[in-house]
C-alpha cells in the first residue's frame, strides 16, 4: 500500500495495542468492565457502557473478574480478525500478532498493586507473553 495509507492489517495492530492499553488503564484503576462485547468497544477502540464497570474484588475473586474481562476482549479481538479476514485473506499470523500486541501493551501499562499476580494468573490461563 502507499505511504500514508492505513491498511486493515495496520488497523488490527493499532486496535490490539490500544485495547491492551485501555484494559490496563481500567484494571489499574481497580475496576473491571464485566461486559466487553463488540457492542461495547467502538471501532476507534473506546470502551463504552460504563454502567457495566465495577470495583475489582480482593483476592481470587478479583482475579476471576479480570480474567472475565480478558476472555471477553480475546473473543472480541478474535471476531475482529475473522471479519477482517474477508478483506485481508486468511492468515493465523494476524491473530498471533494481534494477541502479542495486546498482551505487550496490557503488561506495559498495567499499574496495579498486584500486577505480578494478575499477569501470572492470566499467563497460566491464556498463555500471554
VEXDO-734012 format. One line per field, with one value per atom (N, C-alpha, C, O): residue in three letters; residue number from 1; x, y, z. Coordinates in Angstrom, 2 decimals, always signed. Layout:
<semars>
res: c(Ala|...)
n: c(NUM|...)
east: c(X|...)
north: c(Y|...)
up: c(Z|...)
</semars>
This chain:
<semars>
res: c(Unk|Unk|Unk|Unk|Unk|Unk|Unk|Unk|Unk|Unk|Unk|Unk|Unk|Unk|Unk|Unk|Unk|Unk|Unk|Unk|Unk|Unk|Unk|Unk|Unk|Unk|Unk|Unk|Unk|Unk|Unk|Unk|Unk|Unk|Unk|Unk|Unk|Unk|Unk|Unk|Unk|Unk|Unk|Unk|Unk|Unk|Unk|Unk|Unk|Unk|Unk|Unk|Unk|Unk|Unk|Unk|Unk|Unk|Unk|Unk|Unk|Unk|Unk|Unk|Unk|Unk|Unk|Unk|Unk|Unk|Unk|Unk|Unk|Unk|Unk|Unk|Unk|Unk|Unk|Unk|Unk|Unk|Unk|Unk|Unk|Unk|Unk|Unk|Unk|Unk|Unk|Unk|Unk|Unk|Unk|Unk|Unk|Unk|Unk|Unk|Unk|Unk|Unk|Unk|Unk|Unk|Unk|Unk|Unk|Unk|Unk|Unk|Unk|Unk|Unk|Unk|Unk|Unk|Unk|Unk|Unk|Unk|Unk|Unk|Unk|Unk|Unk|Unk|Unk|Unk|Unk|Unk|Unk|Unk|Unk|Unk|Unk|Unk|Unk|Unk|Unk|Unk|Unk|Unk|Unk|Unk|Unk|Unk|Unk|Unk|Unk|Unk|Unk|Unk|Unk|Unk|Unk|Unk|Unk|Unk|Unk|Unk|Unk|Unk|Unk|Unk|Unk|Unk|Unk|Unk|Unk|Unk|Unk|Unk|Unk|Unk|Unk|Unk|Unk|Unk|Unk|Unk|Unk|Unk|Unk|Unk|Unk|Unk|Unk|Unk|Unk|Unk|Unk|Unk|Unk|Unk|Unk|Unk|Unk|Unk|Unk|Unk|Unk|Unk|Unk|Unk|Unk|Unk|Unk|Unk|Unk|Unk|Unk|Unk|Unk|Unk|Unk|Unk|Unk|Unk|Unk|Unk|Unk|Unk|Unk|Unk|Unk|Unk|Unk|Unk|Unk|Unk|Unk|Unk|Unk|Unk|Unk|Unk|Unk|Unk|Unk|Unk|Unk|Unk|Unk|Unk|Unk|Unk|Unk|Unk|Unk|Unk|Unk|Unk|Unk|Unk|Unk|Unk|Unk|Unk|Unk|Unk|Unk|Unk|Unk|Unk|Unk|Unk|Unk|Unk|Unk|Unk|Unk|Unk|Unk|Unk|Unk|Unk|Unk|Unk|Unk|Unk|Unk|Unk|Unk|Unk|Unk|Unk|Unk|Unk|Unk|Unk|Unk|Unk|Unk|Unk|Unk|Unk|Unk|Unk|Unk|Unk|Unk|Unk|Unk|Unk|Unk|Unk|Unk|Unk|Unk|Unk|Unk|Unk|Unk|Unk|Unk|Unk|Unk|Unk|Unk|Unk|Unk|Unk|Unk|Unk|Unk|Unk|Unk|Unk|Unk|Unk|Unk|Unk|Unk|Unk|Unk|Unk|Unk|Unk|Unk|Unk|Unk|Unk|Unk|Unk|Unk|Unk|Unk|Unk|Unk|Unk|Unk|Unk|Unk|Unk|Unk|Unk|Unk|Unk|Unk|Unk|Unk|Unk|Unk|Unk|Unk|Unk|Unk|Unk|Unk|Unk|Unk|Unk|Unk|Unk|Unk|Unk|Unk|Unk|Unk|Unk|Unk|Unk|Unk|Unk|Unk|Unk|Unk|Unk|Unk|Unk|Unk|Unk|Unk|Unk|Unk|Unk|Unk|Unk|Unk|Unk|Unk|Unk|Unk|Unk|Unk|Unk|Unk|Unk|Unk|Unk|Unk|Unk|Unk|Unk|Unk|Unk|Unk|Unk|Unk|Unk|Unk|Unk|Unk|Unk|Unk|Unk|Unk|Unk|Unk|Unk|Unk|Unk|Unk|Unk|Unk|Unk|Unk|Unk|Unk|Unk|Unk|Unk|Unk|Unk|Unk|Unk|Unk|Unk|Unk|Unk|Unk|Unk|Unk|Unk|Unk|Unk|Unk|Unk|Unk|Unk|Unk|Unk|Unk|Unk|Unk|Unk|Unk|Unk|Unk|Unk|Unk|Unk|Unk|Unk|Unk|Unk|Unk|Unk|Unk|Unk|Unk|Unk|Unk|Unk|Unk|Unk|Unk|Unk|Unk|Unk|Unk|Unk|Unk|Unk|Unk|Unk|Unk|Unk|Unk|Unk|Unk|Unk|Unk|Unk|Unk|Unk|Unk|Unk|Unk|Unk|Unk|Unk|Unk|Unk)
n: c(1|1|1|1|2|2|2|2|3|3|3|3|4|4|4|4|5|5|5|5|6|6|6|6|7|7|7|7|8|8|8|8|9|9|9|9|10|10|10|10|11|11|11|11|12|12|12|12|13|13|13|13|14|14|14|14|15|15|15|15|16|16|16|16|17|17|17|17|18|18|18|18|19|19|19|19|20|20|20|20|21|21|21|21|22|22|22|22|23|23|23|23|24|24|24|24|25|25|25|25|26|26|26|26|27|27|27|27|28|28|28|28|29|29|29|29|30|30|30|30|31|31|31|31|32|32|32|32|33|33|33|33|34|34|34|34|35|35|35|35|36|36|36|36|37|37|37|37|38|38|38|38|39|39|39|39|40|40|40|40|41|41|41|41|42|42|42|42|43|43|43|43|44|44|44|44|45|45|45|45|46|46|46|46|47|47|47|47|48|48|48|48|49|49|49|49|50|50|50|50|51|51|51|51|52|52|52|52|53|53|53|53|54|54|54|54|55|55|55|55|56|56|56|56|57|57|57|57|58|58|58|58|59|59|59|59|60|60|60|60|61|61|61|61|62|62|62|62|63|63|63|63|64|64|64|64|65|65|65|65|66|66|66|66|67|67|67|67|68|68|68|68|69|69|69|69|70|70|70|70|71|71|71|71|72|72|72|72|73|73|73|73|74|74|74|74|75|75|75|75|76|76|76|76|77|77|77|77|78|78|78|78|79|79|79|79|80|80|80|80|81|81|81|81|82|82|82|82|83|83|83|83|84|84|84|84|85|85|85|85|86|86|86|86|87|87|87|87|88|88|88|88|89|89|89|89|90|90|90|90|91|91|91|91|92|92|92|92|93|93|93|93|94|94|94|94|95|95|95|95|96|96|96|96|97|97|97|97|98|98|98|98|99|99|99|99|100|100|100|100|101|101|101|101|102|102|102|102|103|103|103|103|104|104|104|104|105|105|105|105|106|106|106|106|107|107|107|107|108|108|108|108|109|109|109|109|110|110|110|110|111|111|111|111|112|112|112|112|113|113|113|113|114|114|114|114|115|115|115|115|116|116|116|116|117|117|117|117|118|118|118|118|119|119|119|119|120|120|120|120|121|121|121|121|122|122|122|122|123|123|123|123|124|124|124|124|125|125|125|125|126|126|126|126|127|127|127|127|128|128|128|128|129|129|129|129)
east: c(+0.82|+0.00|+0.87|+2.05|+0.26|+1.01|+1.37|+0.70|+2.45|+2.86|+1.72|+1.11|+1.43|+0.35|-0.97|-1.89|-1.09|-2.30|-2.32|-1.27|-3.50|-3.68|-4.41|-5.63|-3.68|-4.25|-5.10|-5.06|-5.85|-6.62|-5.69|-6.01|-4.54|-3.57|-3.03|-2.88|-2.74|-2.31|-3.38|-3.09|-4.63|-5.75|-5.83|-5.98|-5.74|-5.81|-4.70|-4.95|-3.49|-2.37|-2.61|-2.40|-3.04|-3.33|-4.43|-4.33|-5.48|-6.62|-6.16|-6.54|-5.36|-4.89|-4.02|-4.17|-3.12|-2.27|-3.11|-2.91|-4.03|-4.86|-5.76|-5.94|-6.33|-7.20|-6.42|-6.93|-5.20|-4.36|-4.13|-4.22|-3.85|-3.63|-4.93|-4.89|-6.07|-7.35|-7.69|-8.13|-7.47|-7.78|-6.86|-7.30|-5.59|-4.64|-5.07|-4.97|-5.54|-5.99|-7.18|-7.22|-8.15|-9.34|-8.95|-9.38|-8.14|-7.76|-6.84|-6.93|-5.97|-5.08|-5.87|-5.43|-7.03|-7.88|-8.69|-9.47|-8.48|-9.19|-10.59|-11.45|-10.82|-12.14|-12.07|-11.00|-13.21|-13.34|-14.66|-15.56|-14.78|-15.93|-17.10|-18.23|-16.87|-17.90|-18.81|-19.74|-18.58|-19.45|-18.76|-19.27|-17.60|-16.78|-17.08|-16.23|-18.29|-18.69|-18.30|-17.95|-18.37|-18.08|-18.98|-18.61|-20.14|-21.03|-20.52|-20.97|-19.60|-19.10|-17.65|-17.03|-17.13|-15.81|-16.00|-16.33|-15.80|-16.06|-14.95|-13.89|-15.20|-14.21|-12.95|-11.87|-13.08|-11.89|-11.36|-10.62|-11.76|-11.24|-11.54|-10.75|-12.67|-13.11|-13.99|-14.82|-13.79|-14.63|-15.81|-15.63|-17.02|-18.23|-19.09|-18.71|-20.24|-21.18|-20.57|-20.29|-20.38|-19.74|-20.65|-20.19|-21.91|-22.79|-22.35|-22.72|-21.55|-21.09|-19.79|-19.30|-19.22|-17.93|-18.18|-19.06|-17.38|-17.48|-16.09|-15.07|-16.07|-14.80|-14.32|-15.10|-13.03|-12.45|-12.46|-12.06|-12.92|-12.91|-11.49|-10.58|-11.31|-9.99|-9.75|-10.69|-8.49|-8.09|-8.47|-8.51|-8.75|-9.04|-10.30|-10.38|-11.26|-12.48|-12.14|-12.69|-11.23|-10.82|-10.09|-10.28|-9.25|-8.55|-9.55|-9.37|-10.60|-11.63|-12.36|-12.70|-12.59|-13.26|-12.38|-12.87|-11.09|-10.14|-10.06|-10.06|-10.00|-9.98|-11.22|-11.13|-12.36|-13.58|-13.46|-13.85|-12.90|-12.66|-11.73|-11.99|-10.65|-9.65|-10.25|-9.97|-11.08|-11.73|-12.63|-12.62|-13.41|-14.29|-13.50|-13.89|-12.38|-11.53|-10.92|-10.86|-10.48|-9.91|-10.95|-10.64|-12.17|-13.25|-13.53|-13.75|-13.51|-13.76|-12.65|-12.93|-11.40|-10.28|-10.38|-10.15|-10.73|-10.88|-11.96|-11.77|-13.09|-14.16|-13.70|-14.01|-12.95|-12.45|-11.52|-11.61|-10.64|-9.73|-10.53|-10.24|-11.52|-12.33|-13.05|-13.13|-13.56|-14.25|-13.28|-13.60|-12.11|-11.13|-10.53|-10.04|-10.56|-10.04|-10.78|-10.22|-12.04|-12.78|-12.07|-12.16|-11.38|-10.67|-9.20|-8.62|-8.60|-7.15|-6.75|-5.57|-7.67|-7.30|-7.04|-6.90|-6.98|-6.81|-5.33|-4.51|-5.02|-3.63|-3.61|-3.92|-3.24|-3.18|-2.15|-2.23|-1.17|-0.17|-0.80|-0.31|-1.86|-2.52|-3.11|-2.99|-3.73|-4.29|-3.17|-3.27|-2.12|-0.99|-0.34|+0.00|-0.16|+0.40|-0.50|-0.01|-1.80|-2.75|-2.71|-2.71|-2.69|-2.65|-1.41|-1.49|-0.25|+1.01|+1.01|+1.47|+0.51|+0.47|-0.45|-0.14|-1.59|-2.50|-1.78|-1.78|-1.16|-0.52|+0.64|+0.80|+1.43|+2.56|+2.06|+2.57|+1.06|+0.55|-0.21|-0.19|-0.89|-1.57|-0.53|-0.66|+0.48|+1.51|+2.30|+2.59|+2.65|+3.43|+2.67|+3.28|+1.35|+0.54|-0.20|-0.82|-0.14|-0.81|-0.03|+1.16|-0.70|-0.07|-0.89|-1.33|-1.09|-1.91|-1.01|+0.12|-1.53|-0.81|-0.38|+0.70|-1.22|-0.96|-0.65|-1.08|+0.10|+0.41|+1.00|+0.57|+1.98|+2.63|+1.62|+1.65|+0.74|-0.25|-1.24|-1.62|-1.65|-2.59|-1.96|-2.57|-0.75|-0.09|+0.19|+0.04|+0.58|+0.85|-0.43|-0.42|-1.52|-2.79|-3.25|-3.73|-3.11|-3.52|-2.60|-3.06|-1.32|-0.36|-0.69|-0.65|-1.02|-1.36|-2.64|-2.73|-3.62|-4.92|-4.95|-5.56|-4.28|-4.41|-3.11|-3.10|-2.03|-0.77|-0.21|+0.45|-0.49|+0.00|+1.50|+2.14|+2.08|+3.54|+4.03|+5.24)
north: c(-1.19|+0.00|+1.25|+1.21|+2.37|+3.62|+4.17|+3.89|+4.94|+5.59|+6.47|+7.20|+6.42|+7.20|+6.46|+6.88|+5.35|+4.54|+3.76|+3.44|+3.47|+2.71|+1.43|+1.44|+0.33|-0.93|-1.59|-1.19|-2.59|-3.36|-4.01|-4.08|-4.47|-5.08|-4.04|-4.33|-2.83|-1.74|-1.45|-1.26|-1.43|-1.16|-2.23|-1.91|-3.49|-4.58|-4.44|-4.60|-4.15|-3.99|-2.80|-2.90|-1.67|-0.49|-0.80|-0.42|-1.49|-1.82|-2.70|-2.44|-3.72|-4.63|-3.88|-4.07|-3.03|-2.24|-1.32|-1.25|-0.63|+0.34|-0.36|+0.13|-1.49|-2.23|-2.76|-2.75|-3.21|-3.63|-2.49|-2.67|-1.32|-0.13|+0.25|+0.57|+0.22|+0.58|-0.36|+0.08|-1.67|-2.63|-2.44|-2.56|-2.15|-1.92|-0.70|-0.71|+0.34|+1.55|+1.23|+1.63|+0.50|+0.14|-0.72|-0.45|-1.75|-2.65|-1.95|-2.21|-1.06|-0.32|+0.61|+0.92|+1.04|+1.91|+1.11|+1.67|-0.21|-1.06|-1.43|-1.78|-1.36|-1.65|-2.76|-3.08|-3.34|-4.27|-3.95|-3.37|-4.34|-3.92|-4.87|-4.42|-6.14|-7.17|-7.35|-8.16|-6.62|-6.79|-6.24|-5.33|-6.79|-6.28|-7.00|-7.69|-6.84|-7.41|-6.44|-5.30|-6.87|-5.94|-4.70|-3.66|-4.79|-3.64|-2.58|-1.44|-2.95|-2.02|-1.61|-1.00|-1.94|-1.46|-0.86|-1.58|+0.44|+1.12|+0.85|+0.34|+1.19|+0.99|+1.81|+1.46|+2.93|+3.70|+3.30|+4.05|+2.11|+1.42|+2.12|+2.06|+2.77|+3.31|+2.26|+1.62|+2.09|+1.19|+2.01|+3.07|+1.53|+2.25|+1.39|+0.27|+1.90|+1.26|+1.20|+0.12|+2.37|+2.45|+1.98|+1.86|+1.71|+1.12|-0.29|-0.82|-0.90|-2.27|-2.33|-3.42|-1.19|-1.17|-1.33|-0.70|-2.20|-2.49|-2.44|-2.52|-2.31|-2.36|-3.81|-4.72|-4.01|-5.36|-5.83|-5.10|-7.05|-7.65|-7.98|-7.98|-8.26|-8.65|-10.14|-10.93|-10.51|-11.91|-12.61|-12.00|-13.91|-14.75|-14.31|-14.45|-13.77|-13.30|-12.18|-12.11|-11.29|-10.20|-10.70|-10.18|-11.72|-12.29|-12.89|-12.77|-13.53|-14.10|-12.99|-13.17|-11.86|-10.74|-10.21|-9.94|-10.08|-9.62|-10.65|-10.29|-11.93|-13.00|-12.92|-13.16|-12.59|-12.46|-11.35|-11.53|-10.20|-9.11|-9.56|-9.30|-10.23|-10.65|-11.66|-11.60|-12.57|-13.54|-12.81|-13.13|-11.85|-11.10|-10.32|-10.25|-9.71|-8.97|-9.91|-9.59|-11.08|-12.06|-12.49|-12.61|-12.72|-13.10|-11.97|-12.23|-10.73|-9.57|-9.42|-9.18|-9.57|-9.49|-10.61|-10.39|-11.81|-12.94|-12.66|-12.95|-12.10|-11.76|-10.72|-10.81|-9.72|-8.69|-9.29|-8.95|-10.18|-10.83|-11.60|-11.51|-12.36|-13.13|-12.22|-12.54|-11.10|-10.17|-9.52|-9.36|-9.16|-8.52|-9.50|-9.09|-10.80|-11.80|-11.76|-12.12|-11.31|-11.17|-10.19|-10.32|-9.22|-8.22|-8.57|-8.24|-9.24|-9.45|-10.86|-11.10|-11.77|-13.17|-13.85|-13.18|-15.16|-15.93|-16.05|-16.39|-15.76|-15.81|-15.85|-14.85|-16.99|-17.11|-16.18|-15.88|-15.73|-14.81|-13.50|-12.86|-13.08|-11.82|-11.92|-10.99|-13.05|-13.25|-13.29|-12.67|-14.02|-14.13|-12.78|-12.45|-11.99|-10.65|-9.78|-9.08|-9.81|-9.02|-9.43|-8.58|-10.73|-11.23|-10.76|-10.30|-10.85|-10.42|-8.92|-8.48|-8.14|-6.69|-6.33|-5.43|-7.02|-6.78|-7.03|-6.18|-8.22|-8.59|-7.66|-7.28|-7.29|-6.39|-5.06|-4.56|-4.49|-3.20|-3.31|-2.37|-4.41|-4.62|-4.67|-3.96|-5.51|-5.66|-4.36|-3.99|-3.68|-2.45|-1.34|-0.48|-1.33|-0.24|-0.58|+0.29|-1.84|-2.23|-1.68|-1.95|-0.93|-0.33|-0.67|+0.21|-1.94|-2.40|-2.87|-3.33|-2.74|-3.15|-4.61|-4.98|-5.43|-6.87|-7.26|-8.32|-6.42|-6.64|-8.03|-8.72|-8.43|-9.73|-10.88|-11.81|-10.82|-11.88|-11.90|-12.97|-10.72|-10.64|-11.23|-12.07|-10.80|-11.28|-12.77|-13.46|-13.27|-14.71|-15.52|-16.54|-15.08|-15.79|-15.79|-16.80|-14.66|-14.57|-15.38|-15.99|-15.39|-16.16|-17.63|-18.33|-18.11|-19.52|-19.88|-20.94|-18.98|-19.28|-19.03|-19.79|-17.96|-17.55|-17.61|-17.30|-18.00|-18.10|-16.77|-16.68|-15.72|-14.39|-14.35|-15.10|-13.49|-13.36|-12.26|-12.01)
up: c(+0.00|+0.00|+0.00|+0.34|-0.38|-0.50|+0.88|+1.87|+0.91|+2.14|+2.63|+1.84|+3.89|+4.46|+4.52|+5.23|+3.78|+3.85|+5.16|+5.72|+5.63|+6.85|+6.45|+6.27|+6.31|+5.84|+6.93|+8.09|+6.54|+7.51|+8.54|+9.72|+8.07|+8.99|+9.97|+11.16|+9.49|+10.37|+11.42|+12.60|+10.95|+11.87|+12.95|+14.13|+12.57|+13.53|+14.57|+15.76|+14.14|+15.07|+16.00|+17.21|+15.43|+16.25|+17.26|+18.43|+16.81|+17.67|+18.83|+19.98|+18.56|+19.61|+20.62|+21.83|+20.14|+21.03|+21.91|+23.12|+21.29|+22.01|+23.01|+24.12|+22.63|+23.53|+24.74|+25.86|+24.52|+25.65|+26.63|+27.84|+26.08|+26.93|+27.66|+28.85|+26.96|+27.57|+28.74|+29.80|+28.52|+29.58|+30.78|+31.92|+30.53|+31.62|+32.44|+33.67|+31.78|+32.48|+33.37|+34.54|+32.82|+33.61|+34.80|+35.93|+34.58|+35.67|+36.67|+37.86|+36.21|+37.11|+38.03|+39.13|+37.57|+38.38|+39.40|+40.16|+39.42|+40.39|+39.93|+40.75|+38.62|+38.07|+37.03|+36.51|+36.74|+35.62|+34.93|+35.54|+33.68|+32.88|+32.98|+33.16|+32.88|+33.03|+31.83|+31.89|+30.71|+29.55|+28.31|+27.66|+27.97|+26.87|+25.56|+25.00|+25.10|+23.83|+22.72|+23.00|+21.47|+20.37|+20.38|+19.83|+21.01|+21.10|+22.07|+22.03|+22.94|+23.95|+23.72|+24.58|+22.54|+22.13|+20.74|+19.79|+20.62|+19.36|+18.35|+18.71|+17.09|+16.04|+16.28|+15.79|+17.03|+17.38|+18.76|+19.40|+19.18|+20.36|+21.68|+22.62|+21.75|+23.03|+23.70|+23.06|+25.00|+25.78|+26.27|+26.88|+26.01|+26.38|+27.30|+27.65|+27.69|+28.61|+30.01|+30.54|+30.57|+31.88|+33.02|+34.16|+32.73|+33.74|+34.11|+35.15|+33.24|+33.47|+34.26|+34.55|+34.60|+35.32|+36.82|+37.39|+37.43|+38.86|+39.49|+38.80|+40.78|+41.51|+41.58|+41.84|+41.35|+41.42|+42.87|+43.78|+43.07|+44.40|+44.83|+44.00|+46.08|+46.60|+46.35|+46.26|+46.25|+46.16|+44.88|+43.81|+45.01|+43.84|+43.10|+41.88|+43.82|+43.16|+42.18|+41.08|+42.59|+41.72|+40.48|+39.39|+40.67|+39.51|+38.52|+37.31|+39.04|+38.16|+37.39|+36.22|+38.04|+37.37|+36.23|+35.13|+36.49|+35.47|+34.34|+33.16|+34.71|+33.70|+32.79|+31.59|+33.39|+32.60|+31.56|+30.41|+31.97|+31.02|+29.91|+28.73|+30.27|+29.29|+28.31|+27.11|+28.81|+27.93|+26.93|+25.74|+27.41|+26.52|+25.48|+24.32|+25.91|+24.97|+23.94|+22.76|+24.38|+23.47|+22.43|+21.25|+22.88|+21.97|+20.97|+19.79|+21.45|+20.58|+19.54|+18.37|+19.96|+19.01|+17.98|+16.79|+18.43|+17.52|+16.48|+15.30|+16.92|+15.98|+14.97|+13.78|+15.45|+14.55|+13.50|+12.32|+13.93|+12.98|+11.94|+10.75|+12.37|+11.42|+10.42|+9.24|+10.90|+10.00|+9.03|+7.85|+9.51|+8.64|+7.64|+6.58|+7.96|+7.03|+5.69|+4.66|+5.71|+4.45|+3.51|+2.29|+4.09|+3.29|+3.10|+2.06|+4.08|+4.07|+3.68|+3.42|+3.63|+3.40|+4.73|+5.76|+4.73|+5.95|+6.31|+5.46|+7.54|+7.99|+9.51|+10.16|+10.09|+11.55|+12.17|+13.36|+11.38|+11.91|+12.34|+13.28|+11.68|+12.04|+13.45|+14.25|+13.74|+15.08|+16.11|+17.17|+15.82|+16.75|+16.98|+18.12|+15.93|+16.07|+16.94|+17.84|+16.68|+17.47|+18.93|+19.82|+19.17|+20.55|+21.27|+22.41|+20.62|+21.24|+21.50|+22.56|+20.56|+20.76|+21.92|+22.71|+22.02|+23.14|+24.46|+25.35|+24.59|+25.86|+26.20|+27.36|+25.22|+25.48|+26.03|+27.03|+25.38|+25.82|+27.13|+27.94|+27.36|+28.64|+29.76|+30.76|+29.61|+30.65|+30.86|+31.99|+29.77|+29.87|+30.57|+31.21|+30.47|+31.02|+32.30|+32.91|+32.72|+33.95|+35.13|+35.28|+35.96|+37.12|+38.35|+39.09|+38.55|+39.66|+40.80|+40.59|+41.99|+43.19|+43.10|+43.55|+42.53|+42.42|+40.98|+40.52|+40.26|+38.85|+38.59|+37.67|+39.39|+39.17|+39.27|+38.46|+40.26|+40.44|+39.28|+38.80|+38.83|+37.71|+36.46|+35.79|+36.14|+34.91|+34.97|+33.96|+36.12|+36.24|+36.06|+35.36|+36.67|+36.53|+35.08|+34.58|+34.41|+33.01|+32.11|+31.14|+32.42|+31.63|+31.70|+30.68|+32.90|+33.05|+32.29|+31.67|+32.34|+31.74|+30.23|+29.49|+29.78|+28.38|+27.60|+26.41|+28.23|+27.52|+27.07|+26.03|+27.86|+27.47|+27.51|+28.26|+26.70|+26.61|+27.47|+27.52)
</semars>
